[in-house]
Every structure is written in structure tokens, then in C-alpha cells.
Amino acid sequence: MKQSFNDLIASDQKVLVDFYADWCGPCKMMQPILQELRSMVGEDVRIIKIDVDKNPMVASAYQVRGVPTLMVFKNGKSHWRQSGVVGADQLKQVLDTIE
């Protein structure tokens, strides 16, 4: 059973969302960064990718205007947001500040 986006971000686990598009060059740069981040944080953080072209309602609901846009959610609330490519070390620092 597929979870809805709202169910995914409602978790008490930190959820990093990568809003991306297949045609976006910088978005392709995020994949190895997210893999590196996964090796740093393990299962403590859930990392999901949302294709804005396939999920325009979700992108619109969170006012995603450019890709990549990264957001961190916990308990359904947005705790951090940034557009553009972000390094794994910086992402880990951000995640470490969210309780």
C-alpha cells in the first residue's frame, strides 16, 4: 500500500524530501549526495524524492517553484527548506539541529 505524502511527513521520524524533475541538471547532482547522506544518517532519516511533474499538487501545496528544492519535515511540520544543490555535510548539519 502506498502512503500519501501527508502520511509520510506526519511521522515522528525526520523526513528529507527532494522535490526534483527528470529534466533538471542540478537535480541529477543530488542523487549521489543523497546516497552519501544516507550512509551518514542510516535509518534515522527517511529520504524521499518527489517528481514535481508527476506530483504537481504536492509541489503546488508546498509552493515549490524551482528544483531541486529540499525540505525537512517532522510530525507534519516543515522545519527547513532550501532550493538548489546542497552538500551531504550541510544536510547532515541541518538534520542534526532538528529534534
C-alpha positions in Angstrom: 0.0 0.0 0.0 1.4 3.4 -1.0 1.4 6.0 1.7 0.2 9.5 0.9 2.6 12.4 1.1 0.9 13.7 4.2 1.2 10.4 5.9 4.9 10.2 5.1 5.7 13.6 6.5 3.4 13.1 9.6 5.9 10.7 11.0 7.9 11.5 14.2 10.9 10.5 12.1 12.7 13.2 10.2 11.8 13.1 6.5 14.0 14.8 3.9 12.1 15.5 0.7 13.9 16.1 -2.5 11.5 17.8 -5.0 13.0 17.2 -8.4 12.3 16.8 -12.1 13.9 14.4 -14.6 14.9 17.2 -17.0 16.7 19.2 -14.3 20.5 19.0 -14.4 21.2 20.1 -10.8 18.6 17.6 -9.7 20.8 14.8 -11.1 23.7 16.1 -9.0 21.6 15.5 -5.8 21.4 11.7 -6.3 25.0 10.8 -5.2 24.8 13.5 -2.5 21.6 11.9 -1.1 23.3 8.4 -1.2 26.2 9.8 0.7 23.8 11.4 3.2 22.0 8.0 3.6 25.4 6.4 4.6 25.9 9.1 7.2 22.4 9.0 8.8 21.3 5.5 8.2 17.7 4.8 9.1 17.4 7.8 11.4 16.1 9.9 8.5 13.7 8.9 5.7 14.8 10.3 2.4 12.1 10.6 -0.3 12.1 12.0 -3.8 9.0 13.7 -5.3 8.9 14.3 -9.1 7.2 17.7 -9.4 6.0 16.8 -12.9 4.2 13.7 -11.7 3.0 15.2 -8.4 2.1 18.8 -9.3 -0.5 19.1 -6.5 2.1 18.3 -3.8 4.6 20.7 -5.4 2.0 23.4 -5.5 0.8 22.8 -2.0 4.4 23.5 -0.7 5.0 26.3 -3.2 7.9 24.6 -4.9 8.8 26.9 -7.7 12.3 25.7 -8.6 14.0 22.3 -8.5 15.8 20.9 -6.7 14.0 22.1 -3.6 14.8 20.2 -0.4 12.6 20.2 2.7 12.8 18.5 6.1 9.6 17.5 7.8 8.9 16.0 11.2 5.4 15.5 12.7 3.9 17.0 9.6 5.7 20.4 10.0 8.3 21.9 7.7 11.5 22.6 9.7 13.9 23.6 6.9 13.8 24.4 3.2 16.3 25.3 0.5 16.4 25.3 -3.2 19.5 24.3 -5.2 22.2 21.7 -4.7 23.1 21.2 -1.1 26.1 19.1 0.1 25.7 16.0 2.3 27.7 17.6 5.2 25.4 20.6 5.2 22.3 18.5 5.0 23.6 16.4 7.9 24.2 19.6 10.0 20.6 20.7 9.2 19.2 17.3 10.2 21.2 17.3 13.4 19.7 20.6 14.5 16.1 19.2 14.3 14.8 17.5 17.4 
